[in-house]
């Protein structure tokens, strides 16, 4: 029996076939989210641990870089003017979301746009810095993660004293360019030093060329231990800080594993890589329709204390066994 298709059915089928390339083209033309990222340091190599963590965070949520997400990474090297110009550049690209590594970058992004959502990954006091209205209700176009807890500065002092029992005179490195955080670190560390019966010396460093003179002053003034506070400048120059500490025979405690591994005796603080990994989840929520104003800022709840015995031995310091037993990790 001869089979045939009616003209109406044939035209309908033909129309469906003709529509296939259009549908495919529409899918291919779907906009890929573009994320603008302002980092601490001056290169991808310097940011490798945190950039890797951010990328892994996106990967764990099903994003494939270049396929369904694009990262526009910028590296201002902790230079305020660079942060401002690169933030403006990203805003001009009309990125879908900003990720700002620290306070300096968050402030630059805030100046660059009041409409593009901004996720900060590592800001000590976002309320005091006037980035958000409150931790629970950020308001505006910004939210993210805070790396600070109320007793963090005191803990640095306590752990440094416990790690170096002979400690009598302690200094803290602060960057006065970040006035809000620097003031808090100095006030809280001065109170902690008094409680521990330590002489105290705040040491301001604004730029990389000030590190060497600062360590010389500390050595000449009899400082015998140093706290490296949380700041992008200190992270970007962590190798120089560690080398100067070793050269001047100064045991140093820092805020992150990555900074400690450059050559400090210990670190205490939140897992910074985990915070950058978590920042990807904030971006994901925003891409799916959430408003930054409605996403509470997260504060760290878990902290790790790590002792670097290799540095302790090089400095001739015998770390008490009781303290080693308290450490989350000991690097041999």
DRENNU-754659 format. One record per residue (C-alpha): x, y, z; residue number from 1. Coordinates in Angstrom, 2 decimals, decimal comma, m for minus. Layout:
BEGIN
[atom [X Y Z] NUM]
...
***
This chain:
BEGIN
[atom [0,00 0,00 0,00] 1]
[atom [1,32 3,42 m0,96] 2]
[atom [1,83 5,67 2,05] 3]
[atom [1,79 9,43 1,87] 4]
[atom [1,92 12,51 4,13] 5]
[atom [m0,68 15,23 3,77] 6]
[atom [0,52 18,67 2,74] 7]
[atom [m0,40 20,19 6,11] 8]
[atom [1,50 17,48 8,04] 9]
[atom [4,44 17,78 5,69] 10]
[atom [4,69 21,55 6,12] 11]
[atom [4,41 21,21 9,91] 12]
[atom [7,20 18,66 9,95] 13]
[atom [9,30 20,81 7,65] 14]
[atom [8,74 23,79 9,92] 15]
[atom [9,92 21,76 12,93] 16]
[atom [13,07 20,72 11,11] 17]
[atom [13,72 24,29 10,08] 18]
[atom [13,40 25,39 13,69] 19]
[atom [16,09 23,01 14,96] 20]
[atom [19,07 25,19 13,96] 21]
[atom [17,34 28,24 15,47] 22]
[atom [16,80 26,48 18,81] 23]
[atom [20,36 25,17 18,80] 24]
[atom [21,66 28,63 18,00] 25]
[atom [19,66 30,12 20,84] 26]
[atom [21,12 27,62 23,28] 27]
[atom [24,65 28,29 22,01] 28]
[atom [24,06 32,02 22,32] 29]
[atom [22,96 31,71 25,95] 30]
[atom [24,96 34,15 28,05] 31]
[atom [27,80 32,65 30,06] 32]
[atom [28,10 34,30 33,51] 33]
[atom [31,20 36,46 33,77] 34]
[atom [32,72 36,85 37,25] 35]
[atom [35,15 39,68 37,92] 36]
[atom [37,69 38,80 40,63] 37]
[atom [39,94 41,34 42,36] 38]
[atom [42,77 39,56 44,16] 39]
[atom [45,32 40,57 46,83] 40]
[atom [48,57 40,15 45,01] 41]
[atom [50,20 40,98 41,69] 42]
[atom [50,04 37,71 39,79] 43]
[atom [48,23 34,42 39,42] 44]
[atom [51,28 32,61 40,83] 45]
[atom [51,18 34,62 44,06] 46]
[atom [47,47 33,90 44,46] 47]
[atom [47,72 30,22 43,50] 48]
[atom [46,36 28,65 46,74] 49]
[atom [43,30 30,89 46,92] 50]
[atom [42,62 30,99 43,18] 51]
[atom [42,75 27,20 43,18] 52]
[atom [40,27 27,12 46,09] 53]
[atom [37,86 29,50 44,33] 54]
[atom [38,01 27,48 41,12] 55]
[atom [37,41 24,28 43,05] 56]
[atom [34,42 25,87 44,72] 57]
[atom [32,89 26,61 41,33] 58]
[atom [33,79 23,16 40,05] 59]
[atom [32,08 21,50 43,01] 60]
[atom [28,91 23,39 42,10] 61]
[atom [28,97 22,16 38,51] 62]
[atom [30,67 25,10 36,83] 63]
[atom [33,30 24,52 34,15] 64]
[atom [35,50 27,52 33,47] 65]
[atom [35,18 28,61 29,86] 66]
[atom [32,04 26,54 29,32] 67]
[atom [29,38 27,81 31,73] 68]
[atom [31,34 30,42 33,69] 69]
[atom [34,15 32,88 32,93] 70]
[atom [36,53 34,26 35,55] 71]
[atom [37,98 37,68 34,83] 72]
[atom [40,91 37,70 37,28] 73]
[atom [42,70 40,95 38,07] 74]
[atom [45,79 41,32 40,28] 75]
[atom [46,27 44,82 41,76] 76]
[atom [49,31 43,93 43,93] 77]
[atom [47,80 45,68 46,98] 78]
[atom [48,17 49,06 45,27] 79]
[atom [45,03 51,13 46,00] 80]
[atom [45,14 52,97 42,68] 81]
[atom [45,45 49,65 40,86] 82]
[atom [42,48 48,22 42,73] 83]
[atom [40,36 51,22 41,76] 84]
[atom [41,33 51,13 38,09] 85]
[atom [40,90 47,37 37,77] 86]
[atom [37,53 47,51 39,54] 87]
[atom [36,42 50,19 37,07] 88]
[atom [37,68 48,00 34,23] 89]
[atom [35,63 45,04 35,44] 90]
[atom [32,55 47,21 35,92] 91]
[atom [32,94 48,45 32,33] 92]
[atom [32,93 44,80 31,21] 93]
[atom [29,53 44,56 32,91] 94]
[atom [30,49 41,41 34,82] 95]
[atom [27,59 39,57 36,42] 96]
[atom [29,18 39,39 39,90] 97]
[atom [32,27 40,84 41,54] 98]
[atom [34,41 38,77 43,92] 99]
[atom [36,63 40,98 46,08] 100]
[atom [39,41 39,22 47,96] 101]
[atom [39,84 41,69 50,82] 102]
[atom [38,74 45,04 52,21] 103]
[atom [40,81 47,13 49,77] 104]
[atom [39,28 45,31 46,81] 105]
[atom [35,78 45,44 48,28] 106]
[atom [36,03 49,21 48,72] 107]
[atom [37,28 49,56 45,13] 108]
[atom [34,42 47,43 43,82] 109]
[atom [31,97 49,46 45,92] 110]
[atom [33,20 52,66 44,27] 111]
[atom [33,03 51,09 40,82] 112]
[atom [29,40 49,97 40,99] 113]
[atom [26,26 50,24 43,06] 114]
[atom [24,31 47,73 40,95] 115]
[atom [26,57 44,75 40,20] 116]
[atom [26,46 42,22 43,08] 117]
[atom [29,70 42,03 45,09] 118]
[atom [30,90 39,07 47,17] 119]
[atom [33,85 39,73 49,48] 120]
[atom [35,82 36,67 50,51] 121]
[atom [38,00 37,87 53,36] 122]
[atom [37,11 41,10 55,18] 123]
[atom [37,73 41,55 58,90] 124]
[atom [35,13 44,20 59,72] 125]
[atom [32,69 44,77 56,85] 126]
[atom [30,31 46,78 59,05] 127]
[atom [33,02 49,08 60,44] 128]
[atom [34,39 49,48 56,91] 129]
[atom [30,93 50,68 55,81] 130]
[atom [30,62 47,93 53,22] 131]
[atom [27,36 46,59 54,65] 132]
[atom [24,66 47,68 57,08] 133]
[atom [24,87 44,60 59,32] 134]
[atom [26,10 41,02 59,22] 135]
[atom [22,57 39,59 59,29] 136]
[atom [21,09 42,07 56,81] 137]
[atom [23,86 43,43 54,56] 138]
[atom [21,62 45,69 52,46] 139]
[atom [22,77 47,14 49,16] 140]
[atom [24,67 45,09 46,60] 141]
[atom [27,31 43,48 48,81] 142]
[atom [27,71 40,39 51,00] 143]
[atom [30,28 37,65 51,65] 144]
[atom [32,53 36,29 54,37] 145]
[atom [34,28 37,87 57,33] 146]
[atom [37,57 36,41 58,52] 147]
[atom [37,47 37,91 61,99] 148]
[atom [36,37 36,72 65,42] 149]
[atom [36,31 38,81 68,59] 150]
[atom [39,27 37,22 70,39] 151]
[atom [41,49 36,49 67,39] 152]
[atom [44,14 39,12 68,16] 153]
[atom [44,41 38,01 71,79] 154]
[atom [44,82 34,41 70,65] 155]
[atom [47,77 35,37 68,42] 156]
[atom [49,48 36,86 71,45] 157]
[atom [48,65 33,95 73,71] 158]
[atom [49,83 31,31 71,24] 159]
[atom [53,04 33,19 70,45] 160]
[atom [53,82 33,47 74,16] 161]
[atom [53,06 29,77 74,66] 162]
[atom [55,19 28,79 71,65] 163]
[atom [58,10 31,00 72,73] 164]
[atom [58,11 30,87 76,57] 165]
[atom [61,04 33,30 76,84] 166]
[atom [59,06 36,01 74,99] 167]
[atom [59,19 39,42 76,72] 168]
[atom [58,74 42,06 74,00] 169]
[atom [56,25 41,60 71,17] 170]
[atom [55,45 43,68 68,10] 171]
[atom [52,48 43,52 65,74] 172]
[atom [52,70 44,43 62,06] 173]
[atom [49,73 46,52 60,91] 174]
[atom [48,95 48,35 57,69] 175]
[atom [47,59 51,83 58,53] 176]
[atom [46,19 52,08 54,99] 177]
[atom [43,45 49,84 56,41] 178]
[atom [42,68 52,23 59,26] 179]
[atom [39,71 50,33 60,71] 180]
[atom [41,48 46,97 61,03] 181]
[atom [44,83 48,45 62,06] 182]
[atom [43,26 50,37 64,95] 183]
[atom [41,41 47,27 66,15] 184]
[atom [44,53 45,09 65,99] 185]
[atom [46,62 47,60 67,91] 186]
[atom [44,02 48,17 70,64] 187]
[atom [43,28 44,49 71,17] 188]
[atom [46,91 43,35 71,00] 189]
[atom [47,99 46,06 73,44] 190]
[atom [45,39 44,81 75,93] 191]
[atom [46,47 41,18 75,39] 192]
[atom [50,16 42,05 75,81] 193]
[atom [49,43 43,83 79,08] 194]
[atom [47,55 40,80 80,36] 195]
[atom [50,48 38,56 79,42] 196]
[atom [52,95 41,02 80,99] 197]
[atom [54,68 41,66 77,67] 198]
[atom [56,17 44,88 76,39] 199]
[atom [54,31 45,92 73,27] 200]
[atom [55,31 47,65 70,04] 201]
[atom [52,93 48,39 67,14] 202]
[atom [54,81 48,52 63,84] 203]
[atom [53,16 50,29 60,91] 204]
[atom [54,01 49,20 57,37] 205]
[atom [52,36 50,83 54,37] 206]
[atom [54,42 49,57 51,44] 207]
[atom [56,85 46,75 50,55] 208]
[atom [59,95 48,94 50,87] 209]
[atom [59,14 49,51 54,56] 210]
[atom [59,53 45,88 55,64] 211]
[atom [63,32 45,78 55,96] 212]
[atom [63,62 49,03 57,97] 213]
[atom [60,78 47,90 60,24] 214]
[atom [62,49 44,61 61,09] 215]
[atom [65,77 46,45 61,74] 216]
[atom [63,99 48,76 64,19] 217]
[atom [62,37 45,82 65,96] 218]
[atom [65,71 44,07 66,35] 219]
[atom [67,41 47,24 67,62] 220]
[atom [64,60 47,84 70,13] 221]
[atom [64,85 44,33 71,60] 222]
[atom [61,63 42,90 70,17] 223]
[atom [61,81 39,10 70,45] 224]
[atom [58,56 38,03 68,78] 225]
[atom [56,24 39,41 66,11] 226]
[atom [52,58 39,02 65,19] 227]
[atom [51,78 39,40 61,48] 228]
[atom [48,19 40,66 61,34] 229]
[atom [45,71 39,90 58,59] 230]
[atom [46,39 42,15 55,63] 231]
[atom [46,74 41,70 51,90] 232]
[atom [50,06 43,57 51,88] 233]
[atom [51,55 41,05 54,31] 234]
[atom [50,15 38,12 52,35] 235]
[atom [51,51 39,39 49,04] 236]
[atom [54,95 39,87 50,65] 237]
[atom [54,85 36,81 52,90] 238]
[atom [58,16 35,40 51,64] 239]
[atom [60,00 38,64 52,40] 240]
[atom [58,33 38,89 55,82] 241]
[atom [59,39 35,33 56,65] 242]
[atom [62,95 35,86 55,42] 243]
[atom [63,32 39,06 57,43] 244]
[atom [61,92 37,38 60,53] 245]
[atom [64,43 34,55 60,21] 246]
[atom [67,34 36,88 59,42] 247]
[atom [66,54 38,97 62,48] 248]
[atom [65,94 35,88 64,63] 249]
[atom [62,33 36,85 65,32] 250]
[atom [59,73 34,09 65,76] 251]
[atom [56,52 35,16 64,01] 252]
[atom [52,94 34,02 64,31] 253]
[atom [50,59 34,65 61,39] 254]
[atom [46,91 34,35 60,52] 255]
[atom [47,01 31,72 57,75] 256]
[atom [48,71 28,51 56,82] 257]
[atom [49,85 29,95 53,49] 258]
[atom [51,59 32,84 55,23] 259]
[atom [53,12 30,57 57,87] 260]
[atom [54,51 28,15 55,30] 261]
[atom [56,71 30,93 53,98] 262]
[atom [58,65 30,67 57,27] 263]
[atom [56,73 31,65 60,41] 264]
[atom [56,82 29,60 63,61] 265]
[atom [53,05 29,24 63,95] 266]
[atom [49,66 30,36 62,66] 267]
[atom [46,22 30,69 64,16] 268]
[atom [43,07 31,58 62,28] 269]
[atom [40,35 30,38 59,96] 270]
[atom [41,13 28,27 56,92] 271]
[atom [41,52 30,98 54,29] 272]
[atom [41,39 28,60 51,33] 273]
[atom [38,07 27,27 52,63] 274]
[atom [36,72 30,82 52,69] 275]
[atom [37,55 31,38 49,03] 276]
[atom [36,01 28,00 48,24] 277]
[atom [32,87 29,13 50,08] 278]
[atom [32,76 32,44 48,18] 279]
[atom [31,84 30,45 45,06] 280]
[atom [28,61 29,34 46,78] 281]
[atom [27,63 32,98 47,33] 282]
[atom [28,20 33,72 43,65] 283]
[atom [26,14 30,66 42,70] 284]
[atom [23,20 31,83 44,85] 285]
[atom [23,32 35,29 43,28] 286]
[atom [23,46 33,87 39,74] 287]
[atom [20,35 31,86 40,61] 288]
[atom [18,45 34,97 41,70] 289]
[atom [19,36 35,67 45,33] 290]
[atom [19,97 39,31 46,30] 291]
[atom [23,18 40,19 48,19] 292]
[atom [21,12 42,32 50,57] 293]
[atom [19,33 39,17 51,76] 294]
[atom [22,39 36,91 52,16] 295]
[atom [23,86 37,16 55,70] 296]
[atom [27,60 37,57 56,00] 297]
[atom [29,30 34,44 57,33] 298]
[atom [31,80 34,58 60,16] 299]
[atom [34,37 31,87 60,85] 300]
[atom [33,44 29,22 63,39] 301]
[atom [36,44 26,92 63,08] 302]
[atom [40,05 27,96 63,66] 303]
[atom [43,27 26,01 63,31] 304]
[atom [46,52 26,30 65,25] 305]
[atom [49,57 25,01 63,39] 306]
[atom [53,16 24,89 64,65] 307]
[atom [56,13 24,91 62,29] 308]
[atom [58,83 22,91 64,07] 309]
[atom [61,26 23,38 61,19] 310]
[atom [61,32 27,11 61,89] 311]
[atom [61,43 26,56 65,66] 312]
[atom [64,54 24,38 65,31] 313]
[atom [66,20 26,90 62,99] 314]
[atom [65,61 29,61 65,62] 315]
[atom [66,76 27,39 68,49] 316]
[atom [63,35 27,43 70,17] 317]
[atom [62,16 24,43 72,14] 318]
[atom [58,37 24,42 71,76] 319]
[atom [56,70 22,95 74,88] 320]
[atom [55,33 19,43 74,37] 321]
[atom [52,02 20,45 75,97] 322]
[atom [51,52 23,09 73,28] 323]
[atom [52,36 20,65 70,49] 324]
[atom [49,66 18,35 71,83] 325]
[atom [47,13 21,18 71,51] 326]
[atom [48,08 21,98 67,90] 327]
[atom [45,79 20,95 65,07] 328]
[atom [48,91 20,17 63,03] 329]
[atom [52,67 20,14 63,55] 330]
[atom [54,97 20,63 60,56] 331]
[atom [58,12 18,62 61,13] 332]
***
